[in-house]
Amino acid sequence: MGPIERSFASHRKSGRIDRRRFLRRLGATSALGGAAVLGGHEVLHGAGLLAHAQAQEDSGGQGGHGNNGHLGGTVGQVDNARNGFDPHEILTDFDGGEVSKDSSGRTVREYEFVTIDKEIEVAPGVFFPAWTYNGRVPGPTIRATEGDRLRVKLVNASAHPHTIHFHGFHSASVDGIPGAGEALPGESFTYDFIAEPFGTHLYHCHSLPLVQHIHRGLYGAFIVDPKQGRPEAHEMVMVMNGFDTNFDGENEVYALNTVAFAYSKKPIEINAGELQRAHVINVTEFDPLNSIHIHANFFNLYRTGTSLEPDEFTDTISMGQAERHMIEFTYDQPGHFIFHAHVTEFIDLGWLSAFEVV
Ligand SMILES: [Cu+2]
């Protein structure tokens, strides 16, 4: 048994109610029409997560809603309008900011990020008290070209101090840590730096306690394109995240871009023969690893997106927290192809997705 397995094993023996039983109990509660108050923090009502998957297991694994009912899922729909964001839009809404040129002719991209405390629905009927950049989790996907100047203004409209810490090169004064770029409630701070090196990066809050500030939802993708560009492709951002909805130090819900099963209930439509490029970023707290595996295909892996040539050709990659990679693949034939975490427990808890290749 390696250190990671040992860590999982000791975690499970800790005497807490494990998260599967938690969700099954929750399903049973909601089936009786009740509402659950958990940990003094959360009101969860109508939750069918896992209970549905379990019911299907019990009935021989058949039945189902959507395209992958036999693999589990949730009953009902998350209200994207109430959340204020749609995972299907987050996939491709690259934000180039407010663009201008400085006196030297350099491209300047300006952004305003407002931190807002907001309850979001991460699975049907399962709510999480998030801290957000601009009301969404993950935050806006910043997209720049290597050498562009970024000016990102953080406006803190929440109840806690926050920062934006960018992975990439910048001066110490804009590192986005307490003492160097932290905005107290009601205050603001502007991070001004050059976007480099090129790659698939991330940003996140770095106020203390760090686990709280990241896990609550203060993170997002930061994509820096190489000056010479890359081949034409359909690009997507996939942030692997998890939510500890009862604040017991374990995630109860896993997802790509926040909403459990969003892309298995409504698969991502892609074209056969078209190059797909996904920027995959792991921000999952409380678990040492997350992973991605695509079915019936392999991908070219560009580690951290910092190279023009692939590092590896594979179908599964495991990632520690803040690790991120660019993957490229093409489906030649139409069909329904799932992709998911290969930390398989996460599948049942929401990290199951699918492509509909047309
Ligand atoms: Cu914060």
Residues whose N, C-alpha, C, O or C-beta is under 5 A from the ligand:
A	BS01	CU	P161 H162 T163 C205 S207 H213 L218
